[in-house]
Structure formats: C-alpha cells, structure tokens
Amino acid sequence: MIRRAWNDSGKVYGYRKLSDELPDQGEISCPNRVARLTRLAGIRAQMR
C-alpha cells in the first residue's frame, strides 16, 4: 500500500505525506512505522 501511494504521487511524497495518504486507502498506521517501511523499501521523497 505504501508503494502504491508513492507511485500514485508521482514518486514525490516522503513518509510524512504517505502516512497522511494511507487512511484514505483504508489503512491506519503510525508515521514511525511508515518511515521504517519506506526506508527498508528504498522509497525516498523527491527533492527539488
């Protein structure tokens, strides 16, 4: 679900915005858990 939300954002969102998007998909989780899972999956926010 995290990877899907990240792809839907155009690979721009970091863990903070991803943790805000997950309740819209029906998944509730702590931002710390999202940060850990994104780090393990290699998902990073796109910097300007």
C-alpha positions, -999 to +999 in steps of 0.1 A: +000+000+000+029+024+007+045+017-026+012+022-044+006+055-027+041+066-035+037+057-072+003+075-073+020+106-060+045+105-089+072+093-066+073+127-049+059+120-014+080+112+016+070+093+046+051+122+062+027+127+033+025+089+027+013+084+063-014+111+056-025+093+025-028+058+040-061+065+059-076+075+026-068+039+013-083+024+045-050+016+063-042+032+096-006+032+108+019+052+129+041+077+110+072+060+126+061+026+111+057+042+077+091+058+080+107+025+088+089+006+060+098+033+034+134+032+045+135-006+041+118-004+007+142+023-005+114+048-010+126+084-008+109+118-014+120+136-045+138+168-036+136+200-056 
